[in-house]
Amino acid sequence: MPRAARRTVTLHDVAAAAGVSVATASRVLGGSSRTVAPEYEQRVLAAAAALRYTADASARAMRRAGDAITLVADDLTTPAMGIMVAEMERQARMSGVFVTVCSTQAAPDRQLDAVRLLRSLRPRALVLASSRFGAGELDSRLLAELHAYERDGGRVVVVGVTHGSFDSIAFDNHGAGRLVGEHIAATGHRRVTILAGPAERVNFSGRVAGMVEGLRAGGVQPRHIRIAYGEASRQGGFDAARELPAGHRDAVLAVNDVIAIGALSALRAAGVAVPGDVSVTGIDDIQLAVDVTPRLTTVGLPLAHVGAESIRLALRERTEPEHLTVRGRLIIRASTRP
């Protein structure tokens, strides 16, 4: 005959058997840092063993929600975000907390829904990283949710732009773009196509504006600067480069390395030599930038540093909001030449 299921032994049962309070039993079996007298500790452990008590892992996880830092990002699959998340996780682990992640695909409603849900789960901090925010701009509904979360004791860190209400880390996208534009102009290129990614991406718009500024400062005529919009992906870069007019095959400036790598592939497939016929640049300095042939000239952004700083800000004692701006550095490799 089948046996009847064994009754679940609760913490109350262990406490009663040991002759101690539930709080004392919880401190012994839950790994609390609070000291319990050795006599009581031995009684609790003996009672738990006799009753074959097993801790409720899900309940423990709920109690540890305050040990979590949650990253809410547009897209977790990009190489740049991967660099940031890896460093966030490493820094968090060293600090005794852990990182959970949530992807919203930059959709405002999904961002709002994610923050509302996370408020109920009560993580210790939210790191909100998005490429759709302008400086100081957040959707009013999202802003209200974030303020309510902080009033409840949480912490908010905004990554991507500066925001006065919260700790924030901004990228100098305009400056990164200008570095590329100045370099291409200084090496004598005069007909340039900028692969700009999606028009609505605020970070890419800043890079495009910087590129145009740097090119014009270096003597490139505005009529010889062509801007092509498309997907922020390798395929987007491939498609855009494949459609380049012959008169604009002097230099191709992509707003990130992934788009640039797609462009390199399209040019190679078309029999166009890089950098012999066309120079190509990117921005970010992901690992693939040094693995492709030719190695990619780019502007390196301190992505791992941003990941580490986001954890530091999330865990620090809050006084006034702290605002950081990180800048890139030009890395000249084999994909460009005079």
C-alpha positions as semicolon CSV with decimal commas, in nm:
position;residue;x (nm);y (nm);z (nm)
1;M;0,000;0,000;0,000
2;P;0,122;0,355;-0,067
3;R;0,243;0,537;0,238
4;A;0,073;0,852;0,358
5;A;0,273;1,164;0,289
6;R;0,485;1,274;0,582
7;R;0,350;1,587;0,752
8;T;0,561;1,894;0,684
9;V;0,765;1,983;0,990
10;T;0,758;2,356;1,057
11;L;0,988;2,588;1,245
12;H;0,722;2,610;1,515
13;D;0,747;2,232;1,563
14;V;1,125;2,253;1,605
15;A;1,097;2,541;1,850
16;A;0,836;2,354;2,059
17;A;1,045;2,036;2,067
18;A;1,356;2,230;2,170
19;G;1,171;2,437;2,429
20;V;1,280;2,769;2,277
21;S;1,108;3,055;2,101
22;V;1,045;3,052;1,726
23;A;1,280;3,351;1,693
24;T;1,564;3,156;1,856
25;A;1,504;2,853;1,634
26;S;1,500;3,081;1,331
27;R;1,834;3,236;1,425
28;V;1,996;2,894;1,459
29;L;1,854;2,737;1,144
30;G;1,838;3,049;0,928
31;G;2,206;3,140;0,950
32;S;2,147;3,463;1,142
33;S;2,451;3,664;1,252
34;R;2,290;3,717;1,596
35;T;2,446;3,507;1,871
36;V;2,248;3,223;2,035
37;A;2,360;3,062;2,360
38;P;2,539;2,729;2,290
39;E;2,290;2,537;2,506
40;Y;1,992;2,661;2,300
41;E;2,176;2,611;1,973
42;Q;2,244;2,246;2,055
43;R;1,881;2,189;2,157
44;V;1,751;2,341;1,833
45;L;1,990;2,140;1,615
46;A;1,903;1,817;1,796
47;A;1,528;1,882;1,760
48;A;1,565;1,966;1,392
49;A;1,757;1,644;1,328
50;A;1,509;1,432;1,521
51;L;1,212;1,580;1,338
52;R;1,396;1,576;1,001
53;Y;1,324;1,945;0,957
54;T;1,402;2,098;0,614
55;A;1,415;2,475;0,574
56;D;1,166;2,629;0,331
57;A;1,399;2,753;0,058
58;S;1,134;2,972;-0,106
59;A;1,049;3,146;0,219
60;R;1,417;3,202;0,289
61;A;1,460;3,350;-0,056
62;M;1,174;3,592;0,010
63;R;1,335;3,695;0,338
64;R;1,660;3,761;0,151
65;A;1,500;3,989;-0,108
66;G;1,686;4,277;0,055
67;D;2,015;4,114;-0,052
68;A;1,928;4,156;-0,422
69;I;2,016;4,431;-0,666
70;T;1,803;4,417;-0,980
71;L;1,919;4,547;-1,317
72;V;1,639;4,668;-1,546
73;A;1,791;4,702;-1,894
74;D;1,675;4,746;-2,253
75;D;1,850;4,440;-2,394
76;L;2,063;4,188;-2,207
77;T;2,198;4,021;-2,523
78;T;2,429;4,298;-2,641
79;P;2,805;4,253;-2,585
80;A;2,833;4,594;-2,417
81;M;2,562;4,506;-2,163
82;G;2,726;4,167;-2,109
83;I;3,048;4,340;-2,000
84;M;2,858;4,559;-1,755
85;V;2,653;4,274;-1,608
86;A;2,957;4,051;-1,558
87;E;3,131;4,322;-1,355
88;M;2,814;4,404;-1,162
89;E;2,778;4,040;-1,062
90;R;3,144;4,017;-0,958
91;Q;3,130;4,332;-0,745
92;A;2,798;4,233;-0,590
93;R;2,927;3,889;-0,495
94;M;3,227;4,049;-0,322
95;S;2,983;4,265;-0,124
96;G;2,762;3,974;-0,015
97;V;2,466;4,055;-0,241
98;F;2,349;3,914;-0,572
99;V;2,226;4,056;-0,902
100;T;1,903;3,971;-1,083
101;V;1,823;4,101;-1,430
102;C;1,517;4,208;-1,626
103;S;1,492;4,302;-1,996
104;T;1,233;4,552;-2,124
105;Q;1,339;4,604;-2,490
106;A;1,327;4,979;-2,416
107;A;0,945;4,973;-2,420
108;P;0,810;5,238;-2,175
109;D;0,515;5,024;-2,063
110;R;0,740;4,724;-2,000
111;Q;0,980;4,940;-1,800
112;L;0,692;5,070;-1,589
113;D;0,547;4,721;-1,535
114;A;0,890;4,586;-1,436
115;V;0,948;4,857;-1,176
116;R;0,597;4,811;-1,033
117;L;0,652;4,437;-0,995
118;L;0,997;4,482;-0,846
119;R;0,861;4,724;-0,586
120;S;0,649;4,439;-0,451
121;L;0,951;4,205;-0,441
122;R;1,154;4,469;-0,253
123;P;1,509;4,426;-0,384
124;R;1,768;4,633;-0,206
125;A;1,832;4,852;-0,513
126;L;1,730;4,901;-0,875
127;V;1,983;4,979;-1,145
128;L;1,791;5,122;-1,439
129;A;1,992;5,122;-1,764
130;S;1,831;5,247;-2,084
131;S;1,933;5,409;-2,411
132;R;1,599;5,589;-2,456
133;F;1,640;5,842;-2,173
134;G;1,743;6,197;-2,246
135;A;1,942;6,390;-1,987
136;G;1,718;6,446;-1,684
137;E;1,420;6,289;-1,860
138;L;1,213;6,000;-1,726
139;D;0,853;5,911;-1,803
140;S;0,637;6,078;-1,536
141;R;0,471;5,749;-1,439
142;L;0,807;5,572;-1,415
143;L;0,950;5,860;-1,212
144;A;0,660;5,837;-0,966
145;E;0,718;5,462;-0,920
146;L;1,091;5,511;-0,863
147;H;1,030;5,784;-0,604
148;A;0,778;5,560;-0,426
149;Y;1,030;5,276;-0,427
150;E;1,294;5,499;-0,264
151;R;1,042;5,622;-0,004
152;D;0,990;5,256;0,085
153;G;1,362;5,223;0,156
154;G;1,499;5,114;-0,183
155;R;1,777;5,273;-0,384
156;V;1,775;5,374;-0,752
157;V;2,077;5,410;-0,980
158;V;2,021;5,537;-1,337
159;V;2,281;5,428;-1,595
160;G;2,309;5,602;-1,930
161;V;2,227;5,962;-1,848
162;T;2,246;6,207;-1,558
163;H;1,930;6,242;-1,352
164;G;1,909;6,489;-1,067
165;S;1,681;6,282;-0,843
166;F;1,890;5,965;-0,828
167;D;2,248;5,844;-0,830
168;S;2,342;5,827;-1,197
169;I;2,617;5,735;-1,440
170;A;2,618;5,903;-1,781
171;F;2,818;5,818;-2,093
172;D;2,971;6,108;-2,285
173;N;2,828;5,982;-2,614
174;H;2,878;6,314;-2,790
175;G;3,244;6,319;-2,689
176;A;3,295;5,960;-2,807
177;G;3,149;6,044;-3,146
178;R;3,361;6,357;-3,178
179;L;3,680;6,157;-3,113
180;V;3,598;5,933;-3,410
181;G;3,499;6,222;-3,635
182;E;3,815;6,418;-3,557
183;H;4,034;6,114;-3,623
184;I;3,873;6,036;-3,959
185;A;3,894;6,399;-4,070
186;A;4,257;6,429;-3,956
187;T;4,356;6,124;-4,164
188;G;4,226;6,289;-4,480
189;H;3,890;6,120;-4,539
190;R;3,641;6,354;-4,703
191;R;3,335;6,144;-4,796
192;V;3,185;5,976;-4,493
193;T;2,883;5,761;-4,414
194;I;2,762;5,737;-4,054
195;L;2,573;5,416;-3,967
196;A;2,347;5,569;-3,703
197;G;2,134;5,277;-3,578
198;P;1,770;5,351;-3,483
199;A;1,677;5,719;-3,494
200;E;1,498;5,703;-3,156
201;R;1,802;5,585;-2,957
202;V;1,918;5,885;-2,755
203;N;2,268;5,748;-2,694
204;F;2,322;5,691;-3,067
205;S;2,188;6,037;-3,152
206;G;2,451;6,186;-2,924
207;R;2,725;5,985;-3,094
208;V;2,606;6,090;-3,441
209;A;2,602;6,458;-3,340
210;G;2,956;6,425;-3,206
211;M;3,076;6,253;-3,522
212;V;2,932;6,527;-3,743
213;E;3,086;6,796;-3,522
214;G;3,428;6,632;-3,532
215;L;3,416;6,577;-3,908
216;R;3,313;6,934;-3,981
217;A;3,576;7,073;-3,744
218;G;3,833;6,873;-3,942
219;G;3,727;7,014;-4,278
220;V;3,472;6,762;-4,407
221;Q;3,192;6,938;-4,594
222;P;2,838;6,878;-4,461
223;R;2,718;6,766;-4,806
224;H;2,975;6,486;-4,796
225;I;2,844;6,344;-4,464
226;R;2,572;6,085;-4,518
227;I;2,369;5,945;-4,227
228;A;2,207;5,602;-4,266
229;Y;1,962;5,470;-4,006
230;G;1,892;5,103;-3,942
231;E;1,888;4,825;-3,684
232;A;2,135;4,831;-3,396
233;S;2,267;4,486;-3,488
234;R;2,527;4,311;-3,696
235;Q;2,263;4,250;-3,963
236;G;2,171;4,618;-3,955
237;G;2,532;4,713;-4,019
238;F;2,561;4,453;-4,295
239;D;2,248;4,577;-4,474
240;A;2,342;4,944;-4,444
241;A;2,697;4,892;-4,573
242;R;2,574;4,681;-4,863
243;E;2,366;4,977;-4,984
244;L;2,645;5,236;-4,965
245;P;2,665;5,458;-5,273
246;A;3,004;5,432;-5,440
247;G;3,068;5,802;-5,379
248;H;3,046;5,753;-5,002
249;R;3,285;5,461;-4,972
250;D;3,569;5,661;-4,822
251;A;3,499;5,606;-4,452
252;V;3,221;5,434;-4,258
253;L;3,161;5,541;-3,897
254;A;2,929;5,315;-3,696
255;V;2,768;5,419;-3,368
256;N;2,873;5,092;-3,205
257;D;3,110;4,803;-3,268
258;V;2,839;4,549;-3,348
259;I;2,709;4,761;-3,638
260;A;3,068;4,822;-3,753
261;I;3,143;4,449;-3,755
262;G;2,836;4,389;-3,972
263;A;2,961;4,660;-4,210
264;L;3,305;4,496;-4,229
265;S;3,141;4,170;-4,330
266;A;2,932;4,336;-4,604
267;L;3,232;4,523;-4,746
268;R;3,439;4,205;-4,752
269;A;3,158;4,020;-4,930
270;A;3,145;4,299;-5,191
271;G;3,519;4,281;-5,253
272;V;3,586;4,621;-5,092
273;A;3,917;4,630;-4,907
274;V;3,929;4,761;-4,550
275;P;4,122;4,982;-4,493
276;G;4,264;4,991;-4,848
277;D;3,943;5,125;-5,003
278;V;3,735;5,219;-4,698
279;S;3,815;5,297;-4,335
280;V;3,570;5,164;-4,072
281;T;3,526;5,264;-3,707
282;G;3,302;5,172;-3,413
283;I;3,237;5,272;-3,053
284;D;3,241;5,061;-2,732
285;D;3,552;4,836;-2,769
286;I;3,383;4,499;-2,717
287;Q;3,594;4,183;-2,736
288;L;3,501;4,117;-3,099
289;A;3,664;4,447;-3,196
290;V;4,005;4,284;-3,155
291;D;3,901;3,944;-3,290
292;V;3,780;4,055;-3,634
293;T;4,007;4,110;-3,934
294;P;4,111;4,384;-3,967
295;R;4,103;4,476;-3,602
296;L;3,857;4,757;-3,545
297;T;3,945;5,119;-3,471
298;T;3,701;5,227;-3,202
299;V;3,638;5,445;-2,899
300;G;3,669;5,236;-2,585
301;L;3,408;5,307;-2,318
302;P;3,479;5,191;-1,960
303;L;3,185;4,948;-1,951
304;A;3,322;4,726;-1,673
305;H;3,397;5,035;-1,463
306;V;3,035;5,147;-1,506
307;G;2,914;4,806;-1,387
308;A;3,134;4,826;-1,077
309;E;3,033;5,185;-1,002
310;S;2,663;5,104;-1,031
311;I;2,701;4,847;-0,751
312;R;2,902;5,089;-0,539
313;L;2,634;5,355;-0,574
314;A;2,356;5,105;-0,502
315;L;2,522;4,998;-0,175
316;R;2,663;5,326;-0,046
317;E;2,514;5,527;0,237
318;R;2,292;5,778;0,060
319;T;2,331;6,148;0,130
320;E;2,298;6,365;-0,180
321;P;2,268;6,202;-0,526
322;E;2,604;6,134;-0,690
323;H;2,643;6,191;-1,064
324;L;2,925;6,046;-1,271
325;T;3,012;6,097;-1,638
326;V;3,242;5,847;-1,810
327;R;3,435;5,929;-2,124
328;G;3,587;5,718;-2,398
329;R;3,935;5,697;-2,548
330;L;4,026;5,656;-2,912
331;I;4,187;5,319;-2,994
332;I;4,345;5,318;-3,341
333;R;4,373;4,976;-3,498
334;A;4,401;4,828;-3,848
335;S;4,058;4,917;-3,989
336;T;4,157;5,281;-4,058
337;R;4,448;5,443;-4,235
338;P;4,523;5,777;-4,403
